[in-house]
Amino acid sequence: MNMKLDKIDLKILAALQQDARMSNSKLAAAVGLSPTPCWRRVKQLEKSGLIARYVTLLDAEAAGFPVTAYLHVSLDNHHPDTVAAFDRMVQSRGEVLECYAMSGEYDYLLKVAARSMSDYERFMSHHLLREAEVQTANTSFVLKRIKYTTAIPVRESGD
């Protein structure tokens, strides 16, 4: 659904991206509405699919996953069965945080969290590289996080 957003909707989205646990009354005050119209707008944003879900973001290192790796993966072929099998494997692995089908040199980009280098190696050798159709897998490890956000930059067109 493609809904028309006004300034207040954009303010609601920006505020909720910073603190999804904000009470409706606090949100209403922040965007200049009374609570009932604010609640209705939030419900409409949810119904439209623009607000996909509410989550709690964990600090990976504090949660015991200090190793973050990005993998570029190429498959031997793009037969629908091959792609479906790879997609199922990725979906089944909790350490795979994100996976994207890509254009360009590689077929997929994966973000993987691991407790240690040996755990990462175990994921590679026991899961990823056991997929018969994986042709190449190149890994880059995160040395330092410079920027991290999940917030989409919501603002009016032309800003």
C-alpha positions in Angstrom: 0.0 0.0 0.0 1.3 3.4 -1.0 0.0 6.0 1.4 0.5 9.7 1.3 2.5 10.9 4.3 2.2 14.3 5.8 4.7 16.1 8.2 3.0 14.6 11.3 3.3 11.0 9.9 7.0 11.6 9.2 7.5 12.9 12.7 5.7 9.8 14.1 7.9 7.5 12.0 11.1 9.4 13.0 10.2 9.3 16.7 9.2 5.6 16.7 12.5 4.6 14.9 14.4 6.2 17.8 12.2 4.7 20.6 9.5 2.2 19.6 8.6 1.8 23.3 7.6 5.4 23.6 4.1 5.7 25.1 1.3 7.0 22.9 0.9 10.1 25.1 4.6 11.0 24.9 4.6 10.4 21.1 1.5 12.5 20.7 3.1 15.4 22.6 6.3 15.0 20.5 4.4 15.3 17.2 1.9 17.9 18.3 -1.3 15.8 18.4 -3.7 14.7 21.1 -3.4 10.9 22.0 -6.4 9.6 20.1 -5.5 11.0 16.7 -1.9 10.0 17.2 -2.9 6.4 18.1 -5.1 6.3 14.9 -2.2 7.5 12.7 0.1 4.9 14.2 -2.5 2.1 13.6 -2.9 3.3 10.0 0.9 3.3 9.5 1.0 -0.3 10.8 -2.0 -1.3 8.7 -0.3 0.1 5.6 2.8 -2.0 6.2 5.0 1.1 6.5 5.6 0.1 10.2 6.6 -3.5 9.6 7.2 -4.6 13.2 8.6 -3.5 16.5 11.9 -5.1 17.8 14.5 -4.8 20.5 18.0 -4.3 19.1 20.7 -6.1 21.0 24.4 -5.1 21.2 26.0 -8.1 19.5 29.2 -7.9 21.4 27.5 -7.6 24.8 25.3 -10.6 23.8 28.4 -12.7 23.2 28.8 -12.3 19.4 31.9 -10.2 19.0 32.7 -11.5 15.5 30.8 -9.9 12.6 31.5 -11.1 9.0 30.2 -10.1 5.6 30.3 -12.9 3.0 30.1 -12.6 -0.7 28.8 -15.9 -2.1 28.6 -17.1 -5.6 26.6 -20.2 -6.7 27.6 -22.6 -9.5 24.3 -22.1 -11.2 21.0 -20.3 -10.8 18.6 -23.1 -11.3 15.5 -22.5 -9.2 16.1 -25.7 -7.1 19.7 -24.5 -6.4 18.6 -21.0 -5.3 15.7 -22.4 -3.2 18.1 -24.8 -1.4 20.6 -22.1 -0.7 17.8 -19.7 0.5 16.4 -22.5 2.8 19.9 -23.1 4.3 20.3 -19.3 5.0 16.9 -19.0 6.5 17.6 -21.9 8.9 20.8 -20.5 10.3 20.4 -18.1 13.2 23.9 -16.7 12.8 23.0 -15.3 9.4 21.5 -12.0 10.4 20.9 -10.7 6.9 21.1 -12.1 3.4 20.6 -10.3 0.1 20.5 -11.5 -3.5 22.8 -9.2 -5.3 23.6 -7.9 -8.8 27.2 -7.8 -9.9 30.1 -10.1 -9.2 28.6 -12.1 -6.4 25.1 -13.7 -6.1 24.6 -13.1 -2.3 25.8 -10.9 0.5 25.4 -12.3 4.0 26.0 -10.7 7.4 27.0 -13.3 10.0 27.4 -13.0 13.7 29.6 -15.5 15.6 30.8 -16.0 19.2 34.4 -16.6 18.0 36.5 -17.2 14.9 36.2 -20.9 15.5 32.4 -20.7 15.6 32.6 -18.8 12.3 34.9 -21.4 10.8 32.4 -24.1 11.9 29.5 -22.3 10.2 31.6 -22.0 7.0 32.8 -25.6 7.0 29.7 -27.4 8.4 27.0 -25.3 6.7 27.8 -22.8 4.0 30.5 -24.8 2.2 28.5 -28.0 2.4 26.0 -26.6 0.0 27.1 -28.3 -3.2 26.3 -25.4 -5.4 28.4 -22.8 -3.5 31.2 -21.9 -5.9 33.0 -19.2 -3.9 32.6 -17.6 -0.5 34.8 -14.5 0.3 34.7 -13.1 3.8 35.5 -9.7 5.2 35.6 -9.2 9.0 34.4 -6.1 10.7 37.3 -4.5 12.5 35.4 -1.5 13.9 31.8 -0.2 13.5 31.8 3.4 12.3 28.1 3.8 11.9 25.1 1.7 12.7 21.5 2.6 12.4 18.3 0.8 11.4 16.4 4.1 11.0 15.3 5.0 7.5 15.8 8.8 6.9 12.1 9.8 6.8 11.6 13.4 5.7 9.6 15.4 3.2 10.6 15.2 -0.5 13.1 17.9 -1.4 14.7 18.0 2.1 
